[in-house]
Amino acid sequence: MQRDFLDPEGYVAQTGVDVGILRTTIGPVRRLLSAARSANVKVVHTREGHRPDLCDLTAVKRRRAAGAGAAIGSRGPLGRLLVRGEPGHAIIAEAAPLPGETVIDKPGFSAFHATDLELVLRAAGITTLWIAGVTTDVCVHSTLRAAVDRGFECITVGDACAAGDPAIHAAMLACISGEGGILGRVMNTDEVVAAWSAA
C-alpha cells in the first residue's frame, strides 16, 4: 500500500497570532519526517500563501484576515504576510523539505484547493494519507475533508497537529473519529512510526 504524509501550512507563523502552542508539534513532526524518509514513504509539504500581486486572494479571505488583525500582504518582520517568496512564507528549518520532496503552495486552507496535489498523489499511486501540521481546525481539517471526499484513506496524526486553542484541537480530533471514523482515524506519532517500521 502506498502512503503519503502531508504537512499542512508548513508552520508559517502569522502576524499577531501566538504560535507558541503550535510549536509543540515540531518534535512529533520531525520524528514523522525521519520515519517517513527511512520507510520510503512519500513526503509532501504544503504551505498557504499567495502570489505577490495577490491576484489569487479572494475578497472574502482578504476581509476576514484583515478583520482578524493579520491582513494578507501586510509588511512585517519576515516580509509580506502569507506571500510566496517572502522569508515568512518559508517552511521552518526544523521541518524543511529535503531536495526532491514535493512542496505544494496553496492559496486556500485545503491543500487540494487550486493546486495539483491530487494529480501528484494519483500519479504516484497513493491511496492513503497520513496528515499532520497546523492548524487542526483550519488547514488540517480542510485538507482532510477534501481528501476524504476524493476517496483517500486518511489518518490524522493527533499529537503532530495543534490549534491555537487546545479545546478546539481536541474537538476536531473527536470529530474525525465520530460516527465510526467518518473522517478516518486518529493515531499518535508512536503508533505511526511503529506502523511504518513494520511495513
C-alpha positions in Angstrom: 0.0 0.0 0.0 1.4 3.4 -0.9 1.1 6.2 1.6 1.6 9.9 1.9 2.5 12.3 4.7 1.2 15.9 4.5 2.4 18.9 6.5 -0.4 21.4 6.0 0.6 25.0 6.5 4.4 24.4 6.8 4.3 26.1 10.3 4.1 29.6 8.9 3.6 32.0 11.8 1.1 34.7 11.2 1.4 38.3 12.4 -0.4 38.9 15.7 -1.0 35.2 16.4 0.6 33.4 19.3 2.1 30.4 17.7 3.8 29.0 20.9 1.2 26.2 21.2 1.6 25.3 17.6 5.3 24.8 18.0 4.6 21.8 20.3 4.1 19.8 17.1 7.7 20.3 15.9 9.1 17.4 17.8 6.4 14.9 16.6 6.6 16.2 13.0 10.4 15.8 13.0 10.0 12.2 14.1 7.4 11.6 11.4 9.6 13.1 8.7 12.6 11.0 9.8 10.5 7.8 9.9 8.8 8.5 6.6 12.1 9.1 4.9 13.5 5.9 6.4 10.5 3.9 5.4 10.4 5.3 1.8 7.0 7.0 2.5 6.4 9.9 0.1 6.6 13.2 1.9 4.6 16.2 0.6 4.9 19.5 2.3 2.2 22.2 1.9 2.1 25.8 2.8 -0.5 28.5 2.5 0.5 31.6 0.6 -0.5 33.9 -2.2 1.1 35.3 -5.4 3.0 38.5 -4.8 0.3 40.5 -6.7 -2.4 38.8 -4.5 -4.4 38.0 -7.7 -5.3 34.7 -6.1 -6.6 36.2 -2.9 -10.4 36.4 -2.7 -12.2 39.4 -1.4 -13.8 37.4 1.4 -10.5 35.9 2.6 -8.9 39.4 2.4 -11.6 40.9 4.5 -11.6 38.0 7.1 -7.8 38.2 7.5 -7.8 41.9 7.9 -10.7 41.7 10.5 -8.6 39.2 12.5 -5.7 41.7 12.6 -3.5 39.8 10.1 -4.0 41.5 6.7 -2.6 39.3 4.0 0.1 41.1 2.2 0.8 43.5 5.1 4.5 44.0 5.9 6.1 42.5 9.0 9.5 41.4 10.3 9.5 38.4 7.9 8.2 40.3 4.8 4.7 40.4 3.5 2.3 38.2 5.3 1.3 34.9 3.5 3.0 36.0 0.3 5.0 33.4 -1.7 8.7 34.1 -1.8 8.8 36.2 1.4 11.1 35.0 4.3 8.0 34.3 6.4 6.5 32.0 3.8 9.3 29.5 4.1 8.8 26.2 5.9 10.6 26.3 9.2 14.1 24.9 9.3 13.1 22.1 11.7 10.6 20.7 9.1 12.3 21.8 6.0 11.9 19.8 2.8 14.8 17.7 1.5 15.8 18.1 -2.1 13.3 16.2 -4.3 10.4 16.4 -1.8 7.3 17.9 -3.2 6.1 21.3 -1.9 2.5 22.4 -2.6 1.8 26.1 -2.4 -1.9 26.6 -1.8 -3.9 29.8 -1.8 -6.6 28.4 0.4 -6.9 26.3 3.6 -7.3 23.0 1.8 -4.1 21.6 0.2 -6.4 20.5 -2.7 -7.9 23.9 -3.5 -6.4 25.4 -6.6 -3.4 23.1 -6.6 -2.1 20.0 -8.4 -1.9 17.9 -5.2 -4.5 15.3 -6.3 -2.6 14.9 -9.6 0.7 14.4 -7.7 -0.9 11.8 -5.4 -2.8 9.9 -8.2 0.3 9.8 -10.4 2.3 8.2 -7.6 -0.5 5.7 -6.9 -1.1 6.9 -3.4 -4.3 5.9 -1.7 -3.6 6.6 2.0 -2.7 9.9 3.5 -1.1 10.5 6.9 -1.9 14.1 7.8 -0.1 16.3 10.3 0.5 20.1 10.8 -1.2 23.2 11.8 -3.8 24.2 12.5 -6.0 21.3 13.3 -9.3 23.3 12.9 -8.5 25.1 9.7 -5.8 23.7 7.3 -5.7 20.2 8.6 -9.4 19.7 8.7 -9.9 21.4 5.3 -7.4 19.2 3.7 -8.7 16.1 5.5 -12.3 16.6 4.4 -11.2 17.3 0.8 -9.1 14.1 0.8 -12.0 12.0 2.2 -14.3 13.4 -0.5 -11.8 12.4 -3.1 -11.7 8.8 -1.8 -8.4 8.8 0.0 -8.0 6.7 3.2 -6.9 9.2 5.9 -5.1 9.0 9.2 -4.6 12.2 11.2 -1.6 12.2 13.5 -3.1 13.8 16.5 -0.1 14.8 18.5 1.6 16.2 15.4 -1.3 18.7 14.9 -2.3 21.7 17.0 -4.8 24.5 17.1 -4.5 27.9 18.9 -7.0 26.6 21.5 -6.4 23.1 22.9 -10.1 22.6 23.4 -10.7 23.2 19.7 -7.9 20.8 18.8 -9.5 18.1 20.9 -12.9 18.7 19.4 -11.5 18.4 15.9 -9.8 15.1 16.7 -13.1 13.8 18.2 -14.9 14.9 15.1 -12.6 12.8 12.9 -13.3 9.7 15.0 -17.0 10.3 15.3 -19.7 8.2 13.7 -17.4 5.2 13.5 -14.5 7.1 12.0 -16.4 9.1 9.4 -13.3 11.2 8.6 -10.8 8.5 9.0 -8.7 7.5 12.0 -6.6 9.4 14.6 -3.2 7.9 15.6 -0.3 9.3 17.6 3.3 9.6 16.4 4.5 6.5 18.2 1.8 4.4 16.5 2.5 5.8 13.1 6.3 5.3 13.4 5.7 1.7 14.5 3.3 1.0 11.6 5.8 2.4 9.1 8.7 0.4 10.6 6.6 -2.8 10.5 5.7 -2.2 6.8 
